[in-house]
Structure formats: C-alpha cells, structure tokens
Amino acid sequence: MSAVIVTIISLLGALIVLGLCALGASLRVVKQYERGLVFRFGRTLQRVRGPGLAVLIPGVDRLHKVNMQVVTMPVPAQDGITRDNVTVRVDAVIYFQVTDPWQAIVNVEDYRSAICQVAQTSLRSIIGKSELDDLLSNREHLNQGLEMMIDSPALGWGIHIDRVEIKDVSLPETMKRSMSRQAEAERERRSRVISAEGELQASAKLAQAAEAMASTPSALQLRLLETVVEVAAEKNSTLVLPFPVELLRFLEQSTGSATAQESTPAQEAEAAVRGEDAEDHEDGAERLVPVQRLVEEEHAEQHADHG
C-alpha cells in the first residue's frame, strides 16, 4: 500500500513539474516599448500582443518581438561627384521608427538592413543631383529631399522615417585651398568696397565743410587755430603750421606779373637790334650791286681792246 502511495505522489510531482514547465513555456513578457507578433504553425495572427504578459500555446505558437523605439542609424560615408564635377565624401544619420510590426516582419526580411541600403543609394543620388554650394549651405533642403526618397519605400515596410540629416561633407585638399583663396579674395573685395564707400562719404562731407568755410573765411582761421591747439597739446618740440594755399597762389601770380613787366624792355631792345641789323644788311646789298656792274663793264672793255 505504501508503495502505491509513493508511486502516486511521484506521478503527481512529475505532473506538477511538467505543468510548471509548460506554463513557463507558454508565458512571455512583452516590454512597454515592444510589440509581439505571434506565429501559429507558421502563420501570423492578426492581433498584435501589447506590453504585458502574453500566453502562448507551447509547441504551437512562437512570439516575435519588435522594438517600437526610434532607431538611430548612421549611414556609411558615400563617395560621389556633384553636378558641378566636384568629388566629395558625404555621410549622414537617419532616425526611423516601426509603426506597423506586422508589415515590418512579414513584408521585409531585415528592415534595418533594408533601410540602411535605401539610405546609401538615396544619399548617392542626392550627391549627384546637387551642387557643392548646396551641400555646404543648403543642407535643410537636401535633408528633406533625402527623407522623402527613403520614406517612399519604407511606408510599405511599416516604417516611418522621422528625420534624415547630412553630418559631414569631406572635400579634397586642393578644393579646400581653392575655396580658402576664393573666400580671402571675397573678403578683400568687401573691405575695398567698404573703404571706397567711406572715402566717398568723407569726400562729400569735406565738400560741404569747404563750402561752409568758403562762405565764412573766419571759420578757416578758427579751424587753423584749433589745429594748432591740438598739436601743441601733445607737448611736441616742433610745431607745424599749415600754409594757406590762397597765399601761395597770390604770390605765384604776383611773381609772374613782375617777371612779365621786367622782360618787356629787354625784348624791345632785342627787337630793335634785330631791326637795325636787317637794315644794314639791306644797305650793304644795295651798295654791292653798282660795284659789280663797274667790274663787269671794265672786263668787257678789256676784251674789246684785245679784239
């Protein structure tokens, strides 16, 4: 009798252990940020298990958990040639989230790998369609275009692309040097334009000041005295006084008129001497003509006598 009781107790214990094992195998815990997809004999059930305790049929059901958090995935750097024939290397980062666990598991084998490959091809396409200036200064527009290109196939996989951002654009060293020279030339051009505009405004103000001083000559004297006071305030041993330009012009005109008056008698005397020389030359020429005639007549008479 005791042997029968022991056998029954052992069987009950074995059944309890088997029941506990079966219960442990049929229970699964789904976390708050996860969703569970149940496969029963290879077919998915339409109902998605939410967070909490999920009961399964041991040996029949298989639970597949899907993370519903936002995933941050870096896109490997891609080499490409821009539309203006510049070789660049661009890398990006993509943020996405699973919105439909059933489509993410059933419609695509590995949605992470699929999103990574689509992001790489889309990034290369964006590089080829954009210019270098757009990659450097207009990244927001490129990020929006890249997000639309990746989000289009991802919608069929139950995945929502939250945002895509271009992280870095690497340029060749020669292009960096060229861009630095261009930027330096642009800054120099702006500085020259600003300097020229300042000179123009200063000249306009100086012209107005000159007109004001021309109407009141005493203002020029006051300005001269003010300048002398400013120079003397520095305790210099040498004091430089500006010389009025009007006085120089007056002295130049006075010197020119005096020189003209002094040179007039000398010019008249020289002209008179030249006139006398011309008259003597004419008289000498008139005197030489009769003498030549007498010599010719004597030669003619001598020839006649010999004949």
Disulfide bonds with the S-S distance in Angstrom:
none
